[in-house]
């Protein structure tokens, strides 16, 4: 049986621009994936495939045709995601009061041009740790406002597309896939 992968689709909202859940899942099936399942009404899709890179390239081409813009996928195997969670990357988070724990995915390695820590000048967030293809950040819990997140700044520093997901989203997806 082919391994399980999870694709994090950048900058899509299911239900907009003609991209409905069934349309996205059909793209994965046409690309050769099996058991494609979406999560949390955004671009989070698990699937089985022996060649995840070929599936990803085909889905990206279909998304470009539908949306008229580049829409990259950031694919990780279930084993990679489980190892990421098991590594407990937030054990050394810099804030006591945390609003959100975030994982920012890169297509390839985190560029050397991104030097850590990267912190918001207003204290809203801190990018404080890195894995081989992801960065870890936290946003501060303020009593009177929601903080910004570092996604845009990371993308500018890296000079390449990235996508960010909350740690809780990853935990829920992995738990569901492990329980199946």
Protein Blocks (a to p, Z undefined) as FASTA:
>chain_A
ZZddddddehiaehiehiafklmmmmmmmnopahiacehhiacdddddfblmlmmmmmmm
mmmmmnopacddddddfklmmmmmmnopmlmccbfbdfbdcddddfbdcdfklccddddf
klmaccfbdcfkbccddddddfkbccddfklmmmmmnopacddddfklmmmmmmmmmmZZ
